Amino acid sequence: MSIDFTGKVAIVTGAGGGLGREYALELARRGAKVVVNDLGGARDGTGHSDAALKVVEEIKAFGGEAMSNGGNVAEFEQMQDMVAKAKEAWGGVHILINNAGILRDKSFTKMDMADFDLVVKIHLLGSAYATKAVWDLMREQNYGRILMTASSTGLYGNFGQTNYGAAKLGLAGFTKSLYLEGAKNNIKVNTIAPLAGTRMTEDIMPEEAFKAFNPVNVVPAALFLVSEDCPTNTIMGAGGGFFHTANITMTRGVALPEGQRTPEAVAEHWAKISDRTGETVPQSGAEQSMAAIQRLQGN
């Protein structure tokens, strides 16, 4: 099976370098017309550059089609303008990879709330703004593929990254509701948690790991998750040639009868409440309510 993007229009945010650049290049090699979006700022979000233009030049050099866009994902109107220009030039937008992000790492006790706010705004709200800008167009087309970027920090935690982790797990949650809303219009929504050596991680990863986790090794997962026959509501981790899925699970739990619903009873039954034997992977929040009713009925 060959995965081809001929006839598709893709937007990749934060595509001036690192992972976004690799996504944009490979999408173009496989036939997509690509909007290379990048504000071109430093790792902490400050400054500007012409990074997106350079990637467009690379794409055009091998015969691909691309346009640059310097819009800030944290400004909804700029995302609307980006989508409008793509539609005007190429007739639509079929793929959106929300990749743009910044880091402002500090332990929570030392963190200014301005740094918390900005990281959440760029990652979480920025992805929401870009997605909202393209959402109605994808509904009209009856086709869309959207990829959110989470991380191991969001899924599992890392010291000194409370702002980043909150934003990244928020994106996984965004996916889990959005895929339900997009299903009837053939819009599939997934999440990727990359392991990549980029400027975002160059002073976090040991040198050998940094080299091993070349961003190019994340591309197969990302492009699969925005392809024609991709799954939906999937969280996939990828890096260094390693690929896995991550799931938010639910244990069978315990149904406590009336008169025994106390903190002490929860403590007494904690081992059984947290027993992962027979746990499930709910596909919507409604399944929690259904499971509760079943357990209360003795099932």
C-alpha positions in Angstrom: 0.0 0.0 0.0 1.3 3.4 -1.0 0.3 6.5 0.9 -0.1 9.4 -1.5 -1.3 13.0 -1.0 -1.7 14.0 -4.6 -4.6 16.5 -4.8 -4.5 17.3 -1.1 -3.8 20.6 0.5 -2.0 20.5 3.8 -1.2 23.1 6.5 1.7 22.5 8.9 2.2 25.0 11.7 5.6 25.6 13.1 7.1 24.2 9.9 10.1 26.4 9.6 12.4 23.8 11.3 12.5 20.5 13.2 9.5 18.2 13.0 7.3 20.6 11.1 9.9 21.1 8.4 10.2 17.3 8.0 6.4 16.9 7.8 6.1 19.6 5.2 8.9 18.2 3.0 7.5 14.7 3.0 3.9 15.8 2.4 5.1 17.7 -0.6 7.3 14.8 -1.9 4.1 12.7 -1.8 2.1 15.2 -3.8 0.5 17.5 -1.3 0.4 21.3 -1.8 1.7 22.6 1.5 1.2 25.8 3.5 4.4 26.2 5.5 3.4 28.2 8.6 6.0 29.6 10.9 6.3 32.7 12.9 10.0 32.0 13.0 10.5 32.8 16.7 13.1 31.4 19.1 12.3 28.4 21.3 10.7 30.7 23.9 8.4 32.2 21.3 10.3 35.6 20.9 11.5 37.1 17.6 10.8 36.4 14.0 12.6 35.0 11.0 12.1 33.9 7.4 12.3 30.2 8.3 9.1 29.3 6.4 10.4 30.8 3.2 13.5 28.6 3.3 11.4 25.5 3.6 9.2 26.6 0.7 12.3 27.0 -1.4 13.4 23.5 -0.5 10.0 22.1 -1.6 10.0 24.1 -4.9 13.6 22.9 -5.6 12.4 19.3 -5.9 9.3 20.3 -7.9 6.7 20.5 -5.1 4.1 23.2 -4.5 4.2 25.3 -1.3 3.5 28.7 0.1 4.8 30.3 3.2 2.7 31.8 6.0 4.0 33.8 8.9 0.8 33.9 10.9 0.9 33.5 14.7 -1.2 30.5 15.8 -2.1 32.5 19.0 -4.0 35.0 16.8 -7.3 33.5 15.5 -7.7 36.1 12.8 -4.3 35.3 11.4 -5.2 31.6 11.2 -8.4 32.5 9.4 -6.4 34.5 6.9 -4.0 31.6 6.4 -6.8 29.2 5.6 -8.5 31.8 3.3 -5.3 32.2 1.3 -4.9 28.4 1.0 -8.4 28.0 -0.2 -8.1 30.9 -2.7 -4.9 29.4 -4.1 -5.7 25.7 -4.1 -9.4 25.3 -3.5 -9.5 23.8 0.0 -7.6 22.4 2.9 -7.6 18.7 3.6 -4.9 18.3 6.2 -3.9 20.3 9.3 -0.9 19.3 11.4 -0.9 21.4 14.6 2.9 21.4 15.4 3.8 24.9 16.5 5.0 25.3 20.1 7.3 26.9 22.5 9.0 26.0 25.8 9.4 28.1 28.9 10.6 25.5 31.4 10.8 26.2 35.2 9.8 24.4 38.3 6.2 25.5 39.2 7.4 27.3 42.3 9.7 29.5 40.2 7.3 29.9 37.2 5.7 33.2 36.4 2.0 32.8 35.5 2.7 34.7 32.3 4.9 31.8 31.2 2.2 29.4 32.1 -0.4 31.4 30.1 1.8 31.8 27.0 2.7 28.1 26.7 -0.9 27.1 27.1 -2.0 29.7 24.6 0.5 28.7 21.9 0.1 25.0 22.2 -3.5 24.5 23.2 -5.3 27.6 22.1 -3.1 27.9 19.0 -4.1 24.5 17.9 -7.8 25.3 18.6 -7.5 28.5 16.6 -5.9 26.8 13.6 -8.4 24.0 13.8 -11.4 26.3 14.1 -10.2 28.3 11.1 -10.3 25.1 8.9 -13.2 23.2 10.6 -16.2 24.5 8.6 -14.2 24.1 5.3 -13.5 20.5 6.1 -17.1 19.9 7.0 -18.2 21.4 3.6 -15.6 19.2 1.8 -16.8 16.2 3.8 -13.1 15.4 4.3 -10.5 16.4 6.8 -7.5 15.0 8.6 -6.3 16.8 11.7 -3.2 16.0 13.9 -2.6 17.4 17.3 0.8 17.3 18.9 1.0 16.0 22.5 4.1 14.8 24.3 5.4 12.4 26.9 5.2 15.3 29.3 1.5 15.6 28.8 0.8 11.9 28.9 3.2 10.9 31.7 4.7 14.1 33.2 8.2 15.7 33.4 9.7 17.9 36.1 9.8 21.6 35.3 7.2 21.4 32.6 3.8 21.9 34.3 2.8 24.5 31.7 3.8 22.4 28.8 2.3 19.2 30.2 -1.1 20.9 30.9 -1.2 22.2 27.3 -0.2 18.9 25.8 -2.6 16.7 27.7 -5.3 19.3 26.9 -4.6 18.6 23.2 -5.2 14.9 23.7 -8.5 15.8 25.4 -9.3 18.2 22.5 -8.9 15.3 20.1 -11.1 13.0 22.1 -14.2 15.2 21.7 -13.4 16.7 18.3 -13.2 13.3 16.6 -16.8 12.6 17.7 -18.0 15.9 16.2 -16.1 15.3 12.9 -17.1 11.7 12.3 -20.2 12.3 10.2 -18.2 14.6 7.9 -15.3 12.2 7.4 -13.0 14.3 9.5 -10.5 12.2 11.4 -8.6 13.6 14.4 -5.5 12.1 16.0 -2.7 12.9 18.4 1.0 12.3 18.1 3.5 12.3 20.9 6.9 12.7 19.2 10.3 11.8 20.5 12.6 14.1 18.5 15.9 15.8 18.8 15.0 19.4 17.9 15.9 22.9 19.2 13.0 22.3 21.7 14.9 19.3 23.2 18.6 20.0 22.5 19.4 20.9 26.1 17.1 18.2 27.6 18.3 15.1 25.7 21.8 13.6 26.1 23.8 14.0 23.0 23.6 10.4 21.8 19.8 10.4 22.3 19.5 13.7 20.5 21.2 12.2 17.5 19.3 9.0 17.6 15.9 10.8 17.7 16.2 12.6 14.4 12.9 14.3 13.6 12.7 12.4 10.3 11.9 9.2 12.2 8.6 10.8 13.5 7.4 11.5 10.0 6.1 8.0 9.2 3.7 8.1 12.1 2.5 11.7 11.5 1.8 11.1 7.8 0.0 7.8 8.5 -2.2 9.7 11.0 -3.3 12.2 8.3 -3.6 9.7 5.5 -6.8 8.7 3.6 -7.3 5.4 5.6 -5.9 6.5 9.0 -7.7 5.6 12.2 -9.3 8.3 14.4 -9.0 9.1 18.1 -5.6 7.6 18.3 -2.7 8.7 20.4 0.6 7.5 18.8 4.1 7.9 20.2 7.0 7.9 17.7 10.7 8.4 17.7 14.0 6.8 16.6 12.1 4.1 14.7 9.9 3.1 17.7 6.1 3.5 17.4 3.5 2.8 20.1 0.0 3.8 21.0 -1.1 5.3 24.3 -4.5 4.9 25.8 -6.6 6.5 28.6 -8.1 3.5 30.3 -10.8 2.8 32.9 -10.7 0.0 35.5 -13.8 -2.1 36.3 -13.9 -0.3 39.6 -16.2 -1.1 42.6 -19.9 -0.2 43.1 -20.5 0.7 46.8 -24.0 0.3 48.1 -25.9 3.1 49.8 -24.8 3.6 53.3 -21.2 2.6 52.5 -20.3 5.5 50.2 -17.7 7.0 52.6 -14.0 8.0 52.3 -13.2 5.1 54.6 -14.9 2.7 52.3 -13.0 4.0 49.3 -9.8 3.6 51.2 -10.8 0.0 52.2 -11.6 -0.9 48.6 -8.7 1.0 47.0 -6.9 -2.1 45.8 -9.9 -3.3 43.9 -10.9 0.1 42.6 -7.4 0.5 41.1 -7.0 -3.1 39.9 -6.2 -2.9 36.2 -7.4 -6.4 35.4 -10.1 -6.1 32.7 -9.7 -2.4 32.2 -11.2 -0.8 29.1 -10.4 2.0 26.7 -13.6 4.2 26.5 -14.3 5.8 23.2 -16.4 8.6 24.7 -17.2 10.0 28.1 -20.6 8.4 27.9 -19.0 5.0 28.5 -18.0 6.0 32.0 -21.7 6.5 32.9 -22.7 3.3 31.2 -20.0 1.4 33.1 -21.2 2.9 36.4 -24.8 1.9 35.7 -23.7 -1.7 34.8 -21.6 -2.1 38.0 -24.4 -0.7 40.2 -26.7 -3.2 38.6 -24.3 -6.0 39.6 -22.8 -6.6 36.1 
